[in-house]
Amino acid sequence: MVHRLLEKYTLIITEKPDAASRIATALDAKGKAEKVVENGVPYYLAKREGNIVVVPALGHLYTVASQKKGYPVFDYQWVPRYIAERGASRIRAWIKVIANLAEHADEFVDACDYDIEGSIIGYTILKYACGSKEKTAQRMKYSTLTKEELERVFAARLPHLDFALIEAGLTRHEVDWLYGINLSRALTTAAKNYSGKYATLSSGRVQGPVLRFLVAREKSIRCFVPTPYWRIKAEVEVNGVVFEADYAKKVVETKAEAEAVIDACKGKAGVIEKVATKEFKQTPPLPFDLGSLQSETYRVFRYSPMRTSAVAQRLYLDALISYPRTSSQKLPPVIGYQAILRGIGRNEEYKKLASELLAKPVLKPVEGMKEDPAHPAIYPTGNLPDRELNRAERNIWDIVARRFMAAFGEPAMWQSVTATLTIDGNLFHLNGKQILAEGWRHFYEPYVQSESKPLPRIQEGQKVTVRKVILEARFTNPPSRYNPASLLRKMEAEEIGTKATRAGIIQTLYDRKYIRGEKIVVTDVGFEVIDVLKKYCPTVISVELTRALEERMNNIQQGQETKENMLQLTVKLLEPVIKQLKENEQAIGARLSQAIQKAVLEDRILGACPICKSGKLVVFHSKKTGKRFVGCTNYSAGVCKTAFPLPQKGLVKPAGKVCSYCGWPAVHVWLKGKRPWNLCLNPKCPMKERTGEKN
């Protein structure tokens, strides 16, 4: 036991084991903290003008729970997670070790991440595991896990916890728990009581409104009626180079008008009437906050917001980047621009770029308007990896480093050229642009978007050869589907959810099978959940109400609102909602159960039967052997005996497309340790005969 080794010590509590290791090593006078493992729980012994013990949590050790089954539920308490959650049994040992360490400590320091979640983690541990030490504990506030910053913030630790932040966080947790537990139990219970089958359904204070505007977008897409229009382009030759010129009227509404232009231009030459040249600046992109990092990594790498958040957290714990869950677009001088550039300049890939910036007389980054009181924008620490990074880690570390350097770059200079030409009196435009000075783009090179499209030197009055005039028939497009990144931006714009919770809420919608696909499609279950809530309790899916609650909870930090008021308001809002759901449980259960049943069947349907043409190919399980296979839905009627084997291991899902070689339905197969592949169901597929492989 540690108290036998040390007389008195300062107990530092961190959010994760990796953070504990780094903090202990940084604070130990010799840089060699001793690791102790007790009942599977690691902690670290260090010496620095006294004895230090650093013990980690595993994220939240305590959660909100109630002993009451069913709903409504308005009484609750904070309890250890092992009491409230299945699969959290190891939390018991964690709390016991922390409690034992607390008994013999004479000082307590909360070194969990400095945000709402981290503050709650530290507060609940100090209050419940350490025996009400939250009032006397000190606070370490840091944005990176570098040795220099950890030494500095330990020496200048705050005298007490940020109780306003904690109060706001506790309120948010409890309000969201009240919404989530009551709405989720109401929906799940209704479906189970009607069908006798259990299916996890959920809604929440933020989840409901997010699903609502996904449903609204889905309806507008499905109801969209395309309108035809025409576009006209001229293929012209300028100084021996062929370009496409756009007709001045971008949208031609009738085919007759479009054909009249085509007929007028046939066989005619073009004349350059006017050449307009303009130079403009392109300012550097703003430093990353979490939302913009998630959007950019989705654009460049197609990483989901959840994946980006997880990888960025890993890089933060490795002291490679600053704290990622920030809403700031500011890079204050206190972070040490030159030291960071010298640090990343030790990487051969960044050496020349960093040297260019270090040679500047003044380093001043571009910054956005958004601020975060706890942390600056995301930036590289200047440390280099002490282990081999995987591809996702390398990619995100690289884009953070390059974005940081780009922030100090000069604006890029562009020149745009618009040449107006006439063909038999019809106006067309030739557009080009070229880069004059790369500026910041030089630092952000792999990830820049716009490219140069220069035009040759053109003079007014110059004649050009018209090779052909092209008529394109088009249709107006429906609203675009959300993807995970654009949905996250929508949540930010609507000011619902927090930077730490938005990605998780989107993932929950996928997990509940309310939505599917990278280009998000709302499922029948998602539609039904929103229709039910809209009919019986529209307030719980109101974006406006959710935003208003967000604002009031944020006001707790400024002392303009109280936790007690917010909880009373929440109960007042939920009581009539739950009453409505209770009174209509049978009707709600019927609608939800039918949607779930339909979704389950759709999950199993692979496509039309290519043999009988009238049935559907579905995944079945043999009653005798338990093996899965594909069969036709007309089998039971004696109409079609089509059946095909399937791989017995792994996950099999409809591929959503037919085989490109034979036109039969295909399935997508996932096997652990192997790359997913598409498998054509046709045993005589020519692709299989040609290659002998799965396709």
Secondary structure, 3 states (H helix, E strand, C coil): CHHHHCCCCEEEEECCHHHHHHHHHHHCCCCCCEEEEECCEEEEEEECCCEEEEEECCCCCEEEECCCCCCCCCCCEEEEHHHHCCCCCHHHHHHHHHHHHHHCCCEEEECCCCCHHHHHHHHHHHHHHCCCCCCCCEECCCCCCCHHHHHHHHHCCECCCCHHHHHHHHHHHHHHHHHHHHHHHHHHHHHHHHHCCCCCCCCCCCHHHHHHHHHHHHHHHHCCCCCEEEEEEEEEEECCEEEEEEECCCCECCHHHHHHHHHHHCCCCEEEEEEEEEEEEECCCCCECHHHHHHHHHHHHCCCHHHHHHHHHHHHHCCCECCCCCCCCCCCHHHCHHHHHHHHCCCHHHHHHHHHHHCCCCCCCCCCCCCCCCCCCECECCCCCCCCCCHHHHHHHHHHHHHHHHCCCCCEEEEEEEEEEEECCEEEEEEEEEEEECHHHHCCHHHCCCCCECCCCCCCCCEEEEEEEEEEEEECCCCCCCCHHHHHHHHHHHCCCCCCCHHHHHHHHHHCCCEECCCCEECHHHHHHHHHHHHHCHHHHCHHHHHHHHHHHHHHHCCCCCHHHHHHHHHHHHHHHHHHHHHCHHHHHHHHHHHHHHHHHHHHEEEECCCCCCCEEEEEECCCCCCEEEEECCCCCCCCCCEEECCCCCEEEEEEEECCCCCCEEEEEECCCCCCEEEECCCCCHHHHHHCCCC
